């Protein structure tokens, strides 16, 4: 294969935006996450700081991953919402082990999180559902997420039908098949890009209810 300046093998960037040390990092991984997340939110180059990869696997250990939006976090965990009948919803019910990945290229940073997922309460899901724009509420009813459909017309027709049905209300009933999951972390990895590919990687592992901190080779 011929090489030129546009070939994939020649694509590389130098990471020079910051450093990360065990002495400077917050001693609680949730606090460190918040520090970096807040910086990502105000970074003008980052479109959606709350975009994250959610990686799941089925009972045959076949993995799958997709971008989902984080909607809340605290020391109880990281919350996102989905259709429980979707591929990721079904995989999480059957195998609740999950990994999250945040990548903020403009800051030369990423955060990996591993943990166990569980459904949040129906009341919490309903509260969030009613905070969404009406169009998003309708969309949750329209889409049987991950199911095959013959054409987009099916979606558009159902959307029009529901818009007519709920023309005079702002809050639709929440579908029972739609709601939130919370990921309860057992592992964090904070990655800061550095020059010469000698990146900083600081991890937190939950052991005996304590967060232990270590550095990994890049």
N, C-alpha and C positions, 0 to 999 in steps of 0.2 A: 504494500500500500504506500503510495507516495505521500510525502509530508509537505505541508505548506503552513504559512502563518495562521491559517484558519482551522487547522486540524485539531481534533479534540485533545490529542496528546500534548499539544502545546498550550492548552488553556490552563492558566494558573494565575493566582493572585497572591500578593504578599499581605499577611495579616499584621497590622501594626497599630491597632486601636486601643490596646490596653494590656494589663497584666492581671494575674489572679494568684494570690498567695494564701496559705493556710492561716497566716497571722492576720491578714486583712479581711478575710471572708467572715460574714456573719456566722455565729456559732449555731444558729438555728437555720435549717435549710429553707423553711418557709419565709423567714425574714430575708434571706439572700435572694430567694425567688422574687419577692416583692421589690427589692432594690433594683434588680435587673429588669423586671417587668415594667416598673414605673419609668425607667429610662427608655425602654423600647416604645412605650406609649407616646412619649413626647418626641421621639426621633422622627423627623419629617420624612425620611426615606422609607420608613416602615409603614405599609398600608394597613395591616391588621395585626397588631401586636399579640392579640389573643388567638391567632390561628395556630393550631397545633396538629401534629400527626397523632392519630390514635391507632395503635397497632394491636390487633387481636389475633387469635388463632382458633381454629375449630378443634373438634375432638380428635381429628386425625393429625393435629399439630401442623396444619397448613396455615401459614400466616397471611394476613391481609392488613393493609394500612390505608388510611384516608385522612384528608384534612377536615378537622372539625373545629368549632369555635368554643374556647373556654368561656364560661359565663359566670363563674364565681370561684373563689378559692379562699381558704383559711386553713387553720391547722387541722380541721376535720377532713380536708381533702380538696380535690379539684373537680368541679361540676361542669358537665356538658349535657345537652339534650338531644334526643333522637327519637326515631320511631322504634319502639321495642321489637317490632316484627321485621326490622331491616336485618341485613346480614350482620352488621356489627352488634346490633341489639341481641340477636339470637346467639351469636358467639359469646357475648359477654355473660349472658345468663347461664350458658352451659360451661363456660371456662372463664371465670372472672379475673384471671391474671391478665394484666394489661400494661402496655408501655405508652408513654406520651413523649413527644419530642417538640420542643420549641426551637425554631431557628431564626435568628435575627441577624441576617447577613450584613446589614449596614453597620452593626456594632461588633461584627466578628465573634458572635456568641451563639452558643446553643445550650439547651438544658434538656437532659434526659431524665425521665421519671419512670420508675417501675413500681407497681403496687397491685392492690386488689380492688375490684370494682363492685359496687352494689347499687341497687336502685335507691333513689331518694324517696321521701314520702310523697304520696299523691297530693297532699296539700301544698307542698313546696312546688311540685310540678305545675299545679293549677295556678298558683300565684304567678309563676314566671310566664306561663302560657298566656295569661290575661295581660301581661305587660308587653307582649309582642304586638307589632302592628297588625291590624285586622287582616291584611293580605297574607301575612305569615301564618296567622291562625287558620285561615281558609286553606292555605297550602298544606298544612299538616293533615287536614281532612282529605284533600284531593289526592295526595300521593301515597300509594301503597309502596313505600320506599323499598327499592331493590327488586321489586317484581318486574317481570317483562311485560311490556305493553305494546300494542300494535302500532300506535302513532301518538304524536303529541296532541292530536285533536281530542283524544279521550280526556286528557288533562284539562284542556281549555274548556270543553263542554261541561265537565263536572265543576270547574271553577265558576263558570257563568251561572250554573244552577244554584250553587251555594251562595254566590253574591246576591242573587235574587231572593233566596230563602231568608238570608240574614241581613237584608238591606237596612232594616231599622234597628239593628243592635250592633254594639261595638265589641262585645265580648261573646265569643262563641263558647259552647261547652268544650272542655278539653277531651280529645279522644282518649279512651282508656289505653290505647296502644302507643301513646306518645308521652314521653316524660324524661326525667333526668337520671343520670348516673353520677355517682361520686367515686373518684379514684382515691383510695387511701394509700399514700406512698409508703414504701419500705426502702426506697433507694433513690437518691438524687445524684446526678453528675452535672457539674457546671464546667463548661468548656469555653475557654477564651483563646482565640486564635493568636499565635505568636509567629515571629519570623523564623525562617528555616524549617518550618513545620514542627518546631519544638513547642507545641501548644501546651497551655496550662489546663490540667484536668483535676478538679477537686471533687471528691465524692463524699456523700453522707450515706451511711448504712445504719438502719435501725436494728439494734441488737440489745435485747433485754430492756426494751423501752427507752433506750438511750441512743442518741445520734452520734456515731463515731465518724470522725473525719480522717480522710487519707488523700494522698496525691497519687495519681496514676501516671505512668510514662505515656507520652503521646503516641 
